[in-house]
Amino acid sequence: MKTHLTAFLLVFLIVFSSCNQSGKTPTPPEIRANIEAGNFNLAEKMIRHYISETTLELEEKMQWEWEIDRMHRIALDFNKTPEDALEYIQQYFPDVTQDQIQAWEASRALESMVINGEKRYYSRALRNLFRIDSTCLARFEEVNGPSKDVKEDLLLKHLPAIVQQTGPKKGILTEPRTYTLSYKITVPANTIPEGEMIRVWMPLPRTDVRRQSGFRLLSVSQPDYIISPDTYIHKSIYMEQPAVEDTDAVFSYNFTYTARAEYHHFDPLTDVLPYNTQSAEYIEYTQAAPPHIQPEGRVAALAKEIVEDETNPFLQLQKIYTYINNTYPWAGAREYSTLENIPLYVLDNGHGDCGQLSLLFISMCRSLGIPARWESGWMLHPGDINLHDWAEAYLEGIGWIPIDQSFGIQNGPVPLFYTRGMDSYRMVVNTGISGALYPAKTYPRSETVDFQRGEVEWRGGNLYFNRWYYRLSVVN
C-alpha cells in the first residue's frame, strides 16, 4: 500500500509540475481532492499557486491560508509511525499481526491517516485503542490491573451531600469550595525576534455564573492587563510584552474565587412546562450554529431513534445522555480546530472526549427542540485537575440545568446526578464556543472552538500550542 501511494504521489507531482510549466492554475476541487487524499505538501503548493494567480477577496484568501495552517496542525497531531504503533501494541499483544492492526484501523479504534504518502497514527491513538476496543481494554486491565477513577471516592461522598440539601426546584447552591490558583504561560526564548510584541489571552473564572463568586486577582506579572467584559463568552485576561533575546517570556497571575455545587430538585412530569417557542432564548439555543452544532441530518435522526415515543424534554435528554454514555467511550481527542464537524466525528469514529461528547449532546437536544448550550473551563478535583467541557439544557419552569455528559453514570445512590447537577470542583470560563476574544485577536486561534489554555500571537502570526506551554496550579 505504501509503495502504491508513493508512486501515485510521484505521478501527481510530475503532472502538477507540468501544469505549472504550462501556466495552468489549479482549481479549488483539485486542491480539496489532494487535501482529502492527505497529499498535504502538494496541496500547500497548489494553494500558494492558486492564491498568487487568482484575484480573491480577502476572506477567501484567508480561508485558503487557514487550510494550509490546518494541514500543518493535522500533521502535528498524526506523528506516530507504524513502527511506533507496533512497538506499543506488542507490549500487550506480542504476536499481533498486520491483519489485526488493519482491522482496528477499519473499526476506527486505531486512528490513522496517510500524509504525503506515509501512514501516520494520531499521537494518542495507541493509548486510545486500549480504551475504545473492548478486547484491548480487557487486555490492558489484565496487564495493568482494573482502572479506577481517582475521583470516585470523592464523588461517592460529595454528590449525596449535595442532593440531600433540599431547596427550590430551580436549583440549590451548596457545598462551597474556595480556590486559590496560579496560571502561567511561557513562550520559550527566541521563539520570535527580539523586540517584537507577544500578545497573550489567558482564562479567568466568569463573574456572571451563579455557581461562582468572590473572584479576586492576587497578583499579575504584567501591570497593564485587560479583563474581558462578561458580555464575551470567553472570559480572559490579556497581557503583552516585547520579546527579549535568550529570555523566556513569562505571563502569570494568581487569583481566588469560590465555586458552589448546583442541583435541581424537580418532578419532570409535573414541574417541567411546555416551552415558549417564541422566546428569543428558545430560538437562539435550538438553532444550528455551524460547523459544530448542526441539529439536523444524521444527528437528528439518531436523536429521534433514541428517545422513541418519549415527549417529556427532561426524560428525553436523560435518554440521550444514557445512550451517549453507553455507546461512545471517552478517548483522547485530536485538536478541535482540525475537525470539520465534531458530532459527526463522534458518530463516525465511535468515541469522543468531554467536549466532543458535549457537542453531540447539545446538537441532539437542539434537534428535539430542547434548548442546550456549551459551558467549559477547568475541573479541579483533587488528583484530577484538567481542562474540561460540559453543557447546560433549559427546561421551561425550571431554568438552565448543568449537564456533564462525559462524567457519565455514577456509582452510588445518584447515578444520573450529572443530568441535573454539578459538583463544586469547577471553574467556568466559557458559556459558548468560537466567540471573539477581547481585545480582538488578529490571527486564527489555536483553539477555534474552546478557550481553556489561552492564545498567543505576535505581528508575524499565531503561535500554535507546540510553540509555548502552560501551567495550572492549585495553591489551596
N, C-alpha and C positions, 0 to 999 in steps of 0.2 A: 504493500500500500504506500509506504513512504517513497519507494522508487518511482511509482506511478505519479504521485503528487509532485515530486521534484521535477520529473520530466514534463509534466503539464505546466509547471511554473516556468521552466526554461523556454518552452514553446511560446507561452504567453508573453514573456519578456521580449522575445525576438519579434513577435507580432507587434507589440506595443512600440518597440524601438523603431520598427519600420513605419508605423503610423506617425511617430514623431517626426521622422525624417521627411515624410510626405506632407507634413504640416497638419495632419488630421488631429482635431481636438477630441479627447474622449468625451463621451456623453454621460450624463448622470446615471442612466441604467447600467452602463458598463462599469462605472465606478462602484455602484452599490453591489453589483454582482460579485466584484472582487472582494469587497468588504465582507459579504456573506460567506465567501469561499475561504476567508482567512488569509487572503493574499494582501496583507497589510502594507508591506513595503511598496508593492506595485500600486495599490490603491492610493497611498500617500503621494506618489509621484504623479499619478493621474489627476488627483485633486489639485496639486500645485500647478500642473499644466492647465487644467480647466480654468482655475481662477485667473491665471495670468493671461489667458487667451480669450476670456469671455467677459463681457460687461455685465456685472452683477450688482444688485442692490446690496447695501452694507449688511443687512440682516442675512441675506442668503450667503454672502461671503463668510460671515461669522459662523454660520451653520456648517459650512464645509470645513472651516478651521476646527470647529468642535469635533467633527468626525475624525480628524487626524488625532486630536487630543484623546478622544475616546478609544481609538485603536491602541494608542500608547498605554492607556490605563488597563485595557484588557490584557495586553502583553505582560504588564507588570503582575497582574493577578494570576496569569497562567505561566508560572515559572518553574514547574516541576517537569522533569524529563521522564521518559518511560523507564529509564534506569532507576530514578528516584522512586517511582511507583513500585517497581518490582522489589526493590530493597525493603521498602516499608511493609508491603503486603506479606513478604516472605517471613517476617517476624511472627506472623500468625498462621500463615499457610505456606510452609516451606516448599511444598510441591505444587504450588499454584501454576496453572497453565495459561498460555496466551488466550485460549478459548474462553476460559473463565473470566479473565480480565476484560475481554471484549464483551462478554455477557453483562458484566457490571456496568460497562460503559453504555451498552444498549438500553439498560434499565434506568439510566441516569443516576445510578447510585455512585458512580465514579465519573466525575465531571471532567471532560477533556475537550479539546478542540485542536484543529490543525492550524498553525500560524506560520505563514511563509514556508509551507511545505513540511513543517516539522510538527509532530504530535507533542502537545504540551498539556499538562494537568494543572487544574486550579490549585493554588498554593495550599488550600485547606481541604482539598478533595480526598486526600489519603486518609486523614483522620475522619472526615465526614463519612466515608464508606462504611466505617465501623460504628456509625450512628444510624445510618439510613437503612442498610441491608440487614434484615433480621438474622440471617446466618452469620454474618460478620460481627454483628453486635453480640450474639451469643458467644462467639469465639473470643472476642475482646474481653468479655466479662469472665470467661473461663480462665483466661491467662492473667488478667489483672484484678479479678475479684469484682463483685457486683458494684456498679456505680451508685453513689449516693449524693443527692443534692445537699450541699453544705448548708443550705437554708432550711432544710426540712425540720430540724428540731426547733429552730427559732419560730417558724411559722406555725408549728403544731401548738405552740403556746400563744403566739401573738394573734393569730386570726380569731380563735374563740374569744379572746379577751376583747376584741373589737366588737364581735357580734353580740356579746352579752350586754353591751351598753345599749339600752333602749333609747329610742328617740323618734323624731319625726320621720315619716316615710320619705321625705325629701332629702334625707341624709344626715347622719350624725357625724361629727368630727371629734375624734378621740385619740387617745394614746399618743400624745405629743412627743416628738424627739427633736432636740436642738443640736444642730451640727455646726462645727467649725471646720471649714475645708480650705485647702490650698490647691491652686491650679497654676500650671506653668507650661508655656510653650517655648521651645528652644529651637532657633534656627542656627545650625552649625556654622562656624566661621567660614568665610569665603564662599558661602552659597551664592551671594550676589555681590557685585562690585562695591568697594568701599565708597561710602558717602551716599549711596542710593537708599531711599527711604523704604523701610519694611513696614507694611501695614498689616495689622492683626486684629481679628474679631474673635472673641472668646466667650464661652457660655456663662450665663448667670441664672440664678433662680428667678422665676417670674414673681411679680408682686400683685398680679391680678387673678391668681388662682386661689380659691377659697381654702385649700388644704395647706397653703404656705403663708407664713407671716414672719415678721421680725427680721427681714433681710437688712444686713448692715455690712458695708465694706470695712475691713480692719486695716488693710494695707494694700498699696498698689505700687508696682515697680515704676510706672511712668506717671508723673504728676498730672499730665494733661491727657485725661481719658474722657471717653464719651460713652454713656449708658443709653441704650436704645429705649425709646418710649414703649409703653405697654401696647400701643396700637400695632406694633410689629409682632408677627407671630414667632419670630426667633429673638429671644432675649439675649442681648450681647453687651459686652464691654469692649470698646475699641481703643487700641493704642498704636503708636507708631514710634519708630526711632531709626536713625541712619545706621547703616552697616559700618562696622569698624573692622579693618583688616586683621585677620588672625584672631578674632574675638567672636565667641558665640553671642548671638543676640537673644537675650532672655526677657520674656514678658511674663509677669506673675502677679498674683493677687491672693489675699486671704479674705474670707468673709464668713458670716454666720447667718443662719436662718433657722426657723422652726417648721417642721413638717408634721402633719397630722394624718391619721388614718381616716378613711371615709367608708361608711356603709349605709345602704338604703334598705330599711325595713318596709316592705310593702307587699300587698297581695296582688299578683299580676292580673287576677281575674276580676277584682273589684276596684283597684286603685288606678290601674292604667286606663286612660281615657282615649277616645278616638282623636286622631291628630287633626289639628287645624292646618290643613294642607295649603292654605293661602298665606300663612305667615312667612315673613322673609327668612327666618331661621330655618323653617322646614324646607323651603325651596332651596336654600343655599346648601344644606347638608344632605340632600337626597339627589343632587345633580352630579353629573360627571365632572371630574377635574383631571383632564388628561395630563400626562400619559398614564399615570399610575392608579387613578381612581376612575374606573370606567364601568359603571354598574349596568352592563349590557352583555350581549353575546353569551359566551361560554360561562362566564361568572354568574350571570343572571339565571341561566338555565340550570346550573348546578344548585344555586341557592333555592330555587323553586323546588327542585327534586328533594333537597334536604328537609325543607320544612313541611312538605306534603300538604295536608289539609289544615295545618295549624294557621290561625289568623291572629292570635294574640302577639303583639310585637315582642314582648319580653320572652315569651316561650319560643318564638321564632329565633331570636338571637341566641338563646341558650342552645337550641338545636344546632345552629351554625357553629357556635363555639365548641360544642362537643364533637361535631363532625371534624372540624379542622384539627382539634387536639388528637383525635384518634386516627387521622389519616395522614397528616404531614409532620413527620418528626423534625425536631429542631436540628439545624446544621449550620455551620459557619457560612456566612454569606459573602458573595462577591460584592465589590463596591457597587452601590446602588446606581451611581452615575453611568455605569456600563450597561445597564439593563433597560430595554425599551419599554417593557410593561411588567411590573413586578408581580401582580397577581397571576398573570398568565405564566410567568416564570415558575411560580409555585405549582400551578396545575400541571405544567409540562414536565417538571423535574421531580415532583413528589416530595419536596422538603422546603424548608424556609427558616429564616431566623426570626427574631421578635418583630422587626419592622415589616418584613415580607408577609408574615402571617397576619399582622395587624392590618396591612393594606388589603389583603384578601378579605378579612373580616369586614372592614369598612365598606369595601365595594359590594360584598354580598348583602350587607344590611341596606345600603342605599338602593340596591336593585329591588328590594322588597318594600321600599317606602319607609324605612326606619332611618331617621337622621343619625349619622355617625361621622366622627371626625378623629383626627390624629392628636396624640399627645406623646411627648417624649422628653428625655433628659438623661438622668443618671439614676441607677439603683444603688443603694448604699447599705445593703445588708452586710453585716459583719462576715468577712471571709469571702464575699462575692460582690465586690464593688465593680461596677461596669457601666458602660453606656447601655441605654435601654429604651425601647419604644413600646407604646401600648395604644389604647383607643378610648373613646367615650361614645356613648349612644344616648339619644334623647327619647324619653318616654313622656307622653302628654300626661299631666297630672303629677308627675314625679320630678322631671327635670333631667339634667345630664348626669349619667352614672358612669363611673370609670370601669373599664374592662381590659384586663390584661390577658390577651389570647395565649401568649407563649408560656405563662405560668400554669396554664392548664388546669386539670382536675386534681385537687389537693387531697392528700391523705388526711384523715381526721374527720371531725364532725361537720365541717363546712366545705364539702368537695367543690362546689361551684361558687366559692367566695368571690372569685375574680370576675364573675359576670355581673356583680352589683356592688363591688367594693374595692378598696385599695389599701395597702398596708402603709405604715409610717416611714418606710425606708426609701423615699423617693425625692428627687429634685426635678421639678417640671421646668423645662427650658422652652419648649416649643408647643404651640397649640395649632399647628398646621404644617404643611410641607411646602417646600420650594418657594418660600417667600423671599422678599428683598431683605438685605441687611442694612443696618444703619450705623454710620454713614454708608452710602451706596458703594458696592464693590464694582470695580471696573471690569474684571475678567471673570469668566465662568468659574463657579465654585468647585472645590474639590469634592464636596458632598452636595450634590444638586437636589437632594430630597430632604435630608435631615440636617440638623445643626447641633452637634454634641462635642466634637473635638475642637472645632474652631476653623478659621480660614486665614490664609496668609497669602499676600501678594506683594509685588513691587512694580515699578514702572514698566519692567520688561515682561510681566505676565504673572499668572497664578503660580504659586508654589504648591505643588501637589504633596500628598501625605508622605511620600518617600523622601521629601526634602526637608522635613522638620519632624519633631516629635513632641509629645505632650506627657504631662504627669499630673495625675489627680491623687491627692492625699487627704484622708480624713484625719484631722488633728485630734478631734474628740467627738 
